[in-house]
Amino acid sequence: MTHLLPATIPSPTIGVFQLGPLPLRMYAVCILIGIVLAVWLTGRRLVPRGYESAQALDVAAWAVLFGIVGGRLYHVITTPEPYWGEGGHPLDAVKIWQGGLGIWGAVALGALGAWIGCRRHDISFLAFADAAVPGVAFAQAIGRLGNWFNNELYGGPTDLPWGLTIHEWDSSAGRAVVDAAGNPVVKGVFHPTFLYELLFLLVLATALLVVDRRRSLAPGQLFGLYVAGYPLGRIVVEKMRTDEAELVLGQRLNVWTSIVVFALGVWIVWFTGRRAKRSEAEAPAGPPEDDERPDSRTEAEPKSQDVG
């Protein structure tokens, strides 16, 4: 496949740049850029829902911390060999800068962190989740560029024009392995599954913004659409990947996780829709209960405050 290399998508040979004594790891930079974008967009989308844009940062502080911990835990648990297997190094489990964040764990614990943040700052969790999910999808897309810098998450060999050149990679050094002449060692040309997922996430994020503007959704339904929508693309990408993974009944664990998460998203859309209809039907009966929690005050409000 060497003759195809000039027509392929190149991969970086360096994933870590030195700024004096400080290492600048592009994987981490991509994640940070995604977080900043997500917080900014969430803040803008909170305003029509009756909150201040600055409150997005208050909640994001909780969501990001929990999300990073959850993402790393999921990765280490589902890919234990590099840490606990033969020749593994347990201390590497905390080296997030070398790559390895499981999105399922990040979303699960990140949502928990967001819920805690919403409770502490008197914000409806469903309103915040609806405001946040387009930005979260955009952040995931940017984060996938970190996989490109790390020469990871690719599929099988290909001779397609958009094939991705992958180098033999030294994860500890954050750069490609070089031969005796000092040239980066090329491993081959593969499907850029990170790019496929990136493009899908951009489409998903855009679709969420469009649906939120054009449809009257109950609080929480946009969040459910994200939860159900992401697994659709992830299953396709997961089936193309060739890196080692835990198998359950012959399928990669992430495929089964995607199926479960898709079902959860469908349930969220159904449940929040039914809950809103029930609240509307009961509204004429009288004012809200005195002991109604403050963080649920917007969950039955009209969609006029839910436009993104």
C-alpha positions in Angstrom: 0.0 0.0 0.0 3.1 2.3 0.1 2.2 3.7 -3.4 -1.1 5.0 -2.0 0.3 7.0 0.8 0.5 10.4 -1.1 -3.3 10.2 -1.8 -4.3 9.4 1.8 -5.2 11.5 4.8 -2.0 12.1 6.7 -1.7 11.6 10.5 0.5 13.7 12.7 3.8 12.2 13.8 3.9 14.3 17.0 1.0 14.5 19.5 2.9 16.3 22.2 4.7 19.7 21.7 7.1 21.2 24.2 6.5 24.7 25.4 9.7 25.2 27.3 9.4 22.7 30.3 5.6 22.2 29.7 4.3 19.5 27.4 1.4 20.5 25.3 -0.7 17.4 24.6 -3.0 17.9 21.6 -5.4 15.2 22.9 -6.0 17.3 26.0 -6.1 20.6 23.9 -8.9 19.2 21.7 -10.9 18.1 24.7 -10.5 21.6 26.3 -11.5 23.4 23.2 -14.6 21.2 23.0 -15.5 21.9 26.6 -15.1 25.7 26.1 -17.4 25.6 23.0 -20.0 23.4 24.8 -20.1 25.8 27.8 -20.4 28.9 25.6 -23.2 27.4 23.5 -25.0 26.1 26.6 -24.9 29.5 28.1 -26.5 31.1 25.1 -29.2 28.5 25.0 -30.0 28.9 28.7 -31.1 32.5 28.3 -34.3 31.8 26.4 -35.1 29.2 29.1 -35.1 31.9 31.8 -31.6 31.6 33.2 -28.4 33.6 32.9 -25.7 32.5 30.5 -23.0 32.5 33.3 -24.9 29.7 35.1 -23.7 27.3 32.4 -20.2 27.6 33.8 -21.5 27.0 37.4 -23.0 23.7 36.3 -20.3 22.8 33.8 -17.7 22.8 36.7 -19.5 19.8 38.2 -20.3 18.1 34.9 -16.8 18.3 33.5 -15.1 17.0 36.6 -17.6 14.0 37.0 -17.4 13.4 33.2 -13.7 13.1 33.1 -13.6 10.7 36.0 -16.5 8.7 34.5 -14.9 8.6 31.1 -11.6 7.3 32.4 -13.3 4.7 34.7 -15.3 3.3 31.8 -12.2 3.1 29.6 -10.0 1.4 32.2 -12.8 -1.1 33.2 -13.6 -2.0 29.6 -10.0 -2.0 28.3 -8.1 -3.5 31.3 -5.2 -5.2 29.5 -2.9 -2.2 29.2 -3.2 -1.6 33.0 -3.9 -4.9 34.7 -3.0 -7.5 32.1 0.4 -9.1 31.4 3.0 -6.4 31.1 0.5 -3.7 32.0 1.2 -0.8 34.2 -1.6 0.1 36.8 -0.3 3.6 37.2 -1.0 4.3 33.6 -4.7 4.2 34.5 -4.5 7.8 35.7 -2.6 9.1 32.7 -5.5 10.6 30.9 -3.2 12.7 28.8 -2.1 9.6 26.9 -5.7 9.1 25.6 -8.5 6.9 26.7 -11.9 8.3 27.7 -15.0 6.2 27.3 -17.8 8.4 26.2 -20.4 6.3 27.9 -18.9 6.8 31.3 -18.3 10.5 30.6 -21.9 11.1 29.7 -23.3 9.0 32.6 -21.2 10.6 35.3 -21.2 14.0 33.5 -25.0 14.0 33.7 -24.8 13.1 37.4 -22.4 16.0 37.9 -24.7 18.3 36.0 -27.7 17.2 38.1 -25.8 18.0 41.3 -24.7 21.4 39.8 -28.3 22.2 38.8 -29.6 21.3 42.3 -27.0 23.6 43.9 -27.7 26.5 41.6 -31.4 26.2 41.4 -31.7 25.3 37.7 -34.0 22.8 36.1 -32.0 19.8 35.1 -34.2 19.1 32.1 -33.9 22.7 30.9 -30.1 22.6 31.3 -29.8 19.2 29.6 -31.8 20.4 26.6 -29.7 23.5 26.4 -26.4 21.5 26.7 -26.8 18.5 24.4 -26.0 20.3 21.0 -22.9 21.7 22.5 -22.0 18.3 24.0 -22.2 16.7 20.5 -20.0 19.5 19.0 -17.5 19.0 21.9 -17.4 15.2 21.2 -16.7 16.0 17.5 -13.7 18.3 18.4 -12.5 15.7 20.9 -12.2 13.1 18.2 -9.5 15.2 16.6 -7.4 14.2 19.7 -7.6 10.6 18.4 -6.2 11.8 15.1 -3.2 13.4 16.9 -2.7 10.1 18.8 -2.9 7.9 15.7 -5.7 5.8 17.3 -9.3 4.7 16.7 -9.1 3.6 13.1 -10.8 0.8 11.2 -9.6 -1.9 8.8 -7.1 -1.5 5.9 -8.5 0.4 2.9 -7.4 1.8 -0.5 -10.1 4.5 -0.6 -8.9 8.0 -1.3 -9.8 9.1 2.2 -7.8 6.3 3.9 -5.9 7.4 6.9 -2.1 6.9 7.2 -1.3 5.5 10.6 2.1 5.4 12.2 3.6 3.0 14.7 3.0 5.0 17.9 4.9 5.5 21.1 2.2 6.4 23.6 4.5 7.3 26.4 6.5 9.7 24.2 3.5 11.0 22.3 5.1 10.6 18.9 5.6 8.1 16.0 8.3 5.5 16.2 11.1 6.3 13.8 13.4 3.9 11.9 17.2 3.9 11.8 17.1 6.8 9.3 14.9 8.9 11.5 11.8 8.5 9.4 8.4 7.8 11.0 7.4 4.2 10.6 4.1 3.8 8.7 1.8 1.1 10.0 -0.5 1.2 7.0 -3.6 2.9 5.6 -6.9 2.4 7.4 -10.5 3.6 7.6 -10.6 6.9 9.6 -13.3 5.8 12.0 -12.6 8.8 14.2 -13.4 11.0 11.2 -16.6 9.1 10.5 -17.8 9.6 14.0 -16.7 13.3 14.0 -18.8 14.0 10.9 -21.8 12.1 12.3 -21.6 14.2 15.5 -21.6 17.4 13.6 -24.7 16.3 11.8 -26.3 15.2 15.1 -25.5 18.5 16.8 -26.9 20.5 13.9 -30.0 18.3 13.7 -30.7 18.9 17.5 -30.5 22.7 17.0 -32.8 22.5 14.0 -35.4 20.3 15.8 -35.3 22.5 18.9 -36.1 25.6 16.8 -38.8 24.0 14.6 -40.6 21.6 16.9 -42.4 22.2 20.1 -40.7 19.7 22.5 -41.4 18.9 26.1 -38.6 19.7 28.5 -36.1 16.8 28.4 -37.1 15.5 25.0 -34.2 17.1 23.2 -31.9 15.5 25.7 -33.6 12.1 25.0 -33.1 12.6 21.2 -29.4 13.1 21.8 -29.2 10.0 24.1 -31.0 7.9 21.4 -29.3 9.6 18.4 -25.6 9.2 19.3 -25.7 5.4 19.5 -27.0 5.1 16.0 -23.8 6.4 14.6 -21.6 4.8 17.2 -22.8 1.3 16.4 -21.8 1.8 12.7 -18.4 3.1 13.7 -17.9 0.5 16.4 -18.4 -2.3 13.9 -15.7 -0.8 11.7 -13.0 -0.5 14.4 -10.3 -3.1 14.7 -8.6 -2.2 18.0 -8.9 -4.7 20.8 -12.1 -4.6 22.8 -14.0 -6.7 25.3 -16.4 -9.0 23.5 -19.9 -10.1 24.8 -21.7 -12.8 22.7 -19.3 -12.1 19.8 -20.0 -8.3 19.8 -17.9 -5.5 21.1 -19.1 -4.3 24.5 -19.7 -0.8 23.1 -22.2 -2.2 20.6 -24.3 -3.6 23.4 -23.9 -0.4 25.4 -25.0 1.6 22.4 -28.2 -0.6 22.1 -29.0 -0.1 25.8 -28.4 3.7 25.6 -30.5 4.0 22.5 -33.4 2.3 24.3 -32.8 4.6 27.3 -33.0 7.7 25.0 -36.3 6.5 23.4 -37.7 6.0 26.9 -36.6 9.5 27.9 -38.4 11.0 24.9 -41.6 9.1 25.7 -41.5 9.7 29.4 -40.8 13.4 29.3 -43.5 13.9 26.6 -46.1 12.0 28.7 -45.1 13.9 31.8 -45.6 17.2 30.1 -49.0 16.2 28.8 -50.0 15.1 32.3 -48.8 18.4 33.8 -50.8 20.4 31.2 -54.0 18.3 31.9 -53.6 18.8 35.7 -52.7 22.5 35.5 -56.3 23.9 35.7 -56.9 22.0 38.9 -55.0 24.6 41.0 -51.7 26.2 41.8 -48.5 24.1 42.2 -47.9 22.3 45.5 -46.2 24.5 48.1 -43.5 21.9 48.6 -42.7 21.7 44.9 -38.9 21.6 44.4 -37.4 24.8 42.9 -35.4 22.8 40.3 -38.6 21.5 38.8 -40.3 24.8 38.3 -39.6 25.0 34.5 -40.2 21.4 33.6 -43.9 22.0 32.8 -43.5 25.5 31.4 -44.6 26.3 27.8 -42.2 25.7 25.0 -42.0 29.5 24.5 -39.2 29.5 27.0 -37.6 26.4 25.5 -36.5 27.8 22.2 -32.8 27.3 21.5 
